[in-house]
Amino acid sequence: MKSSARTPAATAPEASVDLGAAPGCSAAAAPAAAPGRVPKPRADAVRNRERILAAAREMLVETGAEAPLDEIARRAGVGNATLYRHFPDRSALVHHVVLYVMDRVTAQAEDSLAEEVDAFAALCRFTHAAADERIGALCPMLAAGFDREHPELLAARDALETAVETLVATGQRDGLLRTDIGVGDLMVALSQLSRPLPGTDCGGADRFVHRHLQLFLDGLRAPARSQLPGAAATLQDLRRKTM
């Protein structure tokens, strides 16, 4: 609450010596690189990677996991070689798109809680921002062949869950959010309400998403106006294969 080609070098004469060089040192010797230092990626490489991930997210939402990689490269404004230099195959690209979206949604949860006037306003801001990241439409990507137990994915999932749990717990502690709901209820609704209906145009459905999300969010306000059937959904419930 209030409070990111080469041209061959000319061969030097064998007897050529730089008299100004320190004793025992060749004038052509380059300074040794600091051991263990990993070079930072160039700014243009970072920008290209971000453009590819953003374009891939949109294409995967629009056309599914089999979106043409050359079309993703074209939409990102890079060549195919640049795409493959960052992501050697389709599975690597999908993996990193999911991480990209999860990291951005986590940042939305943290920023919302830090910057909004109260926890319910923060919850609303986070939920609408997460929908804009197409988190629901990407859920089908987590199907057969996707490595759900990859260490990077587990770390990203833990960070996201911690951020959203903090958001919900703060709202409940402050008396702004009903206490008979869990984080799982929020994530299920977000996933379902932000996912395009089968057979509909993805872009055309966007105009309904925020309207329906706000209707749902209004139902989370405290005091509750009804009694919910069943028990609050937890994150552990969401991991069970029966759901």
Order of alpha helices (4+ residues) and beta strands (2+ residues): alpha-alpha-alpha-alpha-alpha-alpha-alpha-alpha-alpha
